[in-house]
């Protein structure tokens, strides 16, 4: 289907399995993303969010349990950190960095920016970047936001201007891509061919949609469904030689039997040969060099036309 401005974000062609290659002949890229945002509304992180008991558990015991599992299996992860969380917990964020993990940006306070003016959003991106650079000691390369503007409860959303602003700010990749199951390019402007490398993400492998309460049987905790999703999706992507990522929130996956389920998954995955455990920045750097947009973004002008009253 020919690409159309503001209709789709990529060229809708994607990479064939046979075209995907990973460093040193590795079979599959395996990514772990840990989100440290406790935001509960579109306004972003608030004082009640930070002091809520589950949030306090997440940033202490839950985070310790996640870090312990990452060390046990020799894994490096990408930690998504809203800038205000780095301001509140600078030593904790630095210790994550010192363990060899990537610190990526989760916005200023993981808020919905879709109602901001372009200039206001630009200022928040700049503030987020400078704050994380000051605390972490290096500029973040990745930005994580879910494009969920039609969700009344969405947090950390994007606006129509976000991708272009991130490109202008020098970011290297967006971490939440729903358009493909391999890294792909999010097109911000068809005419100028402005495109932003985007890493795959899927709700079914994000623990926040399954671990809303610490006791199974309430209907709000579906750890077994989450575990099944992780295992089946990994096996599918491994067979095809593509990309697998799971997203963790310490207040969820760091809790008791949730952490045990996560450990079972990590232990299972660790037995597969040819895995490339890469941070988001490492994967983005490799993909940008191996499959640059100049040669691998195959856009065709749309033959469609808009008519009065058309919803296309």
Secondary structure, 3 states (H helix, E strand, C coil): CCCCCCCCCCCCCCCCHHHCCCHHHCCEEEEEEEECCCCCCCCCCCHHHHHCHHHHHHHHHHHHHHHHHHHHCCCCCEEEECHHHHHHCHHHHHHHHHCCCEEEECCCCCCCCCCCCHHHHHHHHHHHHHHHHHHHCCCCCEECCCCCCCCCCCCCCCCCCHHHHHHHCCCCEEEEECCCCCCEEEEEECCCCEEEEEEECCHHHEHHHCECCCCCCCCCECHHHHHHHHHHHHHHHHHHCCEEEEEECHHHHCCHHHHHHHHHHHHHHHCCCCEEECCHHHHHHHHHHHCCHHHHCCCCCCCCCCCCCCCC
